[in-house]
Amino acid sequence: MSSQILKIHQQLVNKEITCTDLVQEKLELLSQNTHNTVNSLLSDKALKLAAKVDKKIAKGENIGLLEGIPFGIKDVYMVQGTTTTASSNLLKNYKSAYTATAIQKLLDAGAIPLVKENCDSFGHGSSSENTIFGAVKNAVNPELVGGGSSGGSAVNVAKDYTVFSIGGDTGGSIRQPAGYNNIYGLKPTYGRISRYGIMAYASSTDCVGPIAKSVEDIRIVLNVMSGKDLKDQTTYASAEIDADTIKTSEGIKTVGYFKNFIESDAISPEIKADFLSAIEKIKAKGIEVKTLDFFESNTLVSTYYTLAMAETASNLSRLDGTNYGNRIEAENLKETYAVTRSENFSEETKRRIVGGNQVLSQGFSDAIYLKGLALRDAIANNFEDDFKKVDIILSPVTPNTPPKIGDSLKDPHAMYLSDAYTVGFSLGQLPTLTVPQGTETGLQITAAKQNDELVLKFANFLKDTI
Ligand SMILES: NC(=O)C[C@H](N)C(=O)O
């Protein structure tokens, strides 16, 4: 699909539509939607901003590319004056005191925030069913899950309720719902976009990224959000990615894929067939394809969940009803903490806090946590070796197609295993993009650290190839 942002920009500039009508139409679609994508609507703010854009256009002033473009925000981002619930009961009424850097940059560029979007609570999940706002339904088939944890964001884009949405990806939360809903979703290199103002889940792999319907829209939004931020010391300065540069296939000679992913018993036959057919088409275009060895799914999933649970147990320890959230008074302070947390956190979040505290506790941390860190280093080293042999690693996004609503909740372990193909790239802190394949799960393009440009370039190449 071509750029929605460029199309709407032209329509606004040519006065074929007004920004107010556009925003009103999207707000109506969002408020009537039955896919459970909305936690809260930002109608007043959005309509005020739209009126300003219309005034500017009426006066004949120039507008920027993102000015007047309506977008959605996963409900884990602070946006001053809005409720930021993380889809949890504990923060049901929590109002953000400040705005996340990534969102502020979009607001500064004139984009119009419409909605705080439903997701798995605190990012804990792969289906967007772990939420107090009702399970997000898939855009293609509403009996299936919308994917997670940025499910509401992906479905809103797929259904055209928003032009793009900002998701968050710790172990697949942008890429997997993008795949399940047949659109694009980018997890940039860790540190390319500031995490300041995102509700922290697992700080060592949390990434901010765009979900959209075209490579060009991903590029535009990525450029605006990227950059060093003194409020997040893990950020780095990056060069803008140029539209024309990513239209050539220069620098793409070799593509690799992990043999064990594709030969695994867990992969669905449709996904395997679609993947191998894409590989044949890539080869036919003269690109060399190499198979690579990688860690087994069980190792990847257990390393990721060991570290993610440890980090979330630590990050969420601040939510005890004292400074934030839905405090439940009990007999004494200790009881108040306990009741506030046990009554307000979901089963899945409690599972992760208990698991994470076990990982970090004295007597266990050497055997479990330190082992997890060592494996993470080994995985990162493996990637460094791989990128000496290939330019791009291609993979399916998930081994499975989206499950029916309700099924993932029955078996958390099976849900963790469905992240087998996304979590390794998170641990490696690599740039990874989901591209749609016309099916219910997409292809995942990964390049070496800080080479987000090559990922987008290959996505353009793939668009004309498969
Ligand atoms: N947050 C994410 O990136 C999703 C992943 N399934 C997790 O629960 O950790």
The ligand as a Gaussian input file, in Angstrom:
#p B3LYP/6-31G(d) Opt

LIG

0 1
 N        5.654000      -6.896000      25.549000
 C        5.993000      -7.644000      24.530000
 O        6.834000      -7.268000      23.732000
 C        5.230000      -8.905000      24.308000
 C        5.716000     -10.184000      24.858000
 N        4.793000     -11.191000      24.422000
 C        5.753000     -10.149000      26.368000
 O        4.768000     -10.468000      26.977000
 O        6.755000      -9.847000      26.936000

